[in-house]
Amino acid sequence: MHATATLRTVLPEYARPHTIVSHSALHRAHLPPHDTVLGLSLPAQSSSVAPHGSPTALKALITESEIPGGLGKSAPAGTILLSFALPDTPPESRAPQGLVVTTLNAVVEITNQNRKWTYEIVPAAGSAVKAHKETEPADGVEKELGTFARAIEAAKSGGQVQPEDDLGNPRGTLWDVAVIQALLTSNGQPVELEKLISA
C-alpha cells in the first residue's frame, strides 16, 4: 500500500489513476495468489486535453487534416509494476524502487535505494524548470508516526492540523486499497476505482 499511497500523495488529483487495466501472475509458489502485477493507469476523461507544447519540425511537414483519425488527446496515463518475486540479491545490485513522472517540461524521479530517497527534477531542453536533486534517509515510518502524533495532539487541544501533516483522509486510504484491488482483479478488463470505493 505504500506504493499506491505514494501515487496519491505525489501526483496531482487530475493525474491520479481513474481506471486500471492489469495482468497479474504468480511466479513463486509460496506467494499465492499473485506476486506480480503490471497495470495500465488511465485518467478520467476530464483530464484529457488537446495536444500542447512547442511546435516541432514534423508539424511544419504535415497538417492536422492529413493525420488519419485526427489529432489525439494528451492524457496523464502511466504504468504500474509491483513484484514481490524478485531474486534475493545484494541490496547494492537491486534496481531502485520508485516513481517516474514525465511532464511536458521535466521528468521527476523519486527513487528508494539502499534506505535512501532521492528526488530529482530533470528539465526539458529550453524549459524554465530548474534542475534539482536531493537525497535523504528513508525514514517514512518515523515521519508517519510523528504526523499521527501531531494530529492527535491537535485534536486534543482544539488546534488545526498543519498543512505539511495533512497527507489525506481515511477515504484516501480507500483509494490506495482500491488501486491494489483493481491491479489484482482486472484480468485485462477496465476497473474504475471510484466504483470500487463506493461499493
N, C-alpha and C positions, 0 to 999 in steps of 0.2 A: 503494500500500500504506500510505502514511502515514494516509490517511483510515480504513482498516479497523483499523490499529493504534491509532488514537485511540479507536475504539469499544471495543476490547478493554481498553485501559488506563483509560478513564474510566468505563465502565458496570460496575456490579457483575455478577458472573458470572451470576446468575439473570436479569438483564435483557438479556444479550447475545443477538444473533440465534441462533436454533437452526435455523430453516428460512427459506429465501429464495424468494420468487416474484418474478420480474422480467421486464422487457422491455428489450431492447437495440436500439439504432438507430445508423445511420451517417448523419451529416449533412454531413461534409466528406470528399470523395473521397480525400484524402491521409492519412486516419487509419483505414484499414480494420483489422480487420473491423467494429469498433464504436467509436464515440467518446462515446456517451451511454448510461447505464443508469439505469433507475428501478426500484427494488425495494421490496417489502414485506417487512419483517423480522418474523418470527413467533417467539414464545418457545417454550420447551419447555413441555409440558403441566403439568409440575410447578410452573411459576412462576405459573400462573393461580390466583387466589384469589377468594373471594366479594367482591362489591362492598363498598366501605368508604368512610368519610368522614362528614362532618356531614350530618344529615338536611336535606332541602330541603322547600319548600312543596309540591312535587309529591308527595312521599312521603305527606303528610297527605291528599292528594286521591285517591290510588289505592293499592290494596293489591296485594301480590305476586300474589295469586290472580287478579287482573284483568288481568295482563300476559300476552298470548298467548305461549306458549312459556316462561314463567317468566323469572326474572332471568338476565341474562348473567353472565359472569365478567370480572374485572378482570385484564388481562394486559399485560405490557410489550411492546407492538408498536410498530413505527415505520416510517418510510420512509427510503430511501437514494437520493440523487440524485447521480450523478457524471457530469460532462460536460467534455469537452475540446474542444467545438465552439463555445465562446462567442466572440463577436466581440472583436477586439483593440481595446479601448477604453482610455482613460487610467485608470491604477490607482485614482485617487480616485473614479471613477464606477462601479467594479465592485461588485457585491453581495459582501458578505463571505463567505468560506468558513467553515464551522463546523458546530457540533453544538448542537442544542437538545434538552434533556431535560425533559419535562413530568412532574412528580410530583404527588401529592395536595396537598402543602403548598407547593410552589415550582416555579419554572421556572429551570433552569440553562442559561445560554447561554455557549458558548465560541466565539469568532469570531476569524478571522485576516484582517486587512485592513491594507494599507499596511505590511506587515512588522511588525505588532504583534498580539499575542494579547490579547484582552480576555475576562476571566472574570467573569460577573455572575450573582448569585442574586437573583431577584425573588420575594419571598414572597407567598403567597396571603393574602387578607384573613382576619384572625383567627388565622393560624398563628403558631407560636412561632419560625419561621425568621427569621433576621436578614438584612436586605438587605446585599449586599456586592458591590463591584466593584473590580477591579484590572486594570491593563494592564502588559504587559512586552514587551520586544523578542522577535521571532520568531527565537530562536537555538537551535532544536531540534537542528540538526545538531551544533553545538558541544557541547551538553549530552549528546547521544547518544555522541559520541566520548569525552567525559570519563567517562561512565558505563562505556563499554567499557574504557578505560584503567584505571580503578579496579578493575574486575572482574578484569582480567589481573593487576594488582598484588596483589590479594587472593589469587588462585590461587597466585601465585609465593611469597608469604610465608606461606601456610597460614592466612590470615585469613578472615574472613567478609565476604561482600558486604553492604553496608549496605542496610537496607530501602528507602530512597529511590532506590537504584540498581537494585533488583530489579524491573524492569517486566515480567518474564515470562521464559519459557524458549523454547528453539527450537520447541517444539510450539505456542506462541503464534503464532509466525510462520506455521506451517502453517495455523492458523485464519485469519489475515489473508489468506493466499493463497486459502483455500477460499471466503471471502466473495466475493472478486473472481471466482473461477471460477464460483460459483453465480450471481452477477449477470450474467455474460456468457453462461451456457449455459442458464439456466432456461427461457426462451422461454414464460413463463406457467405452467410446471409447478413444483410444490414441490421444492426441493432441500435435503436435510438436510445440514448442514455436517459433522457427525460422520462421516457415510458417506463424504464426500469425503476427510476427513483419514485415516480408517482404510484407505482403498483403496490 
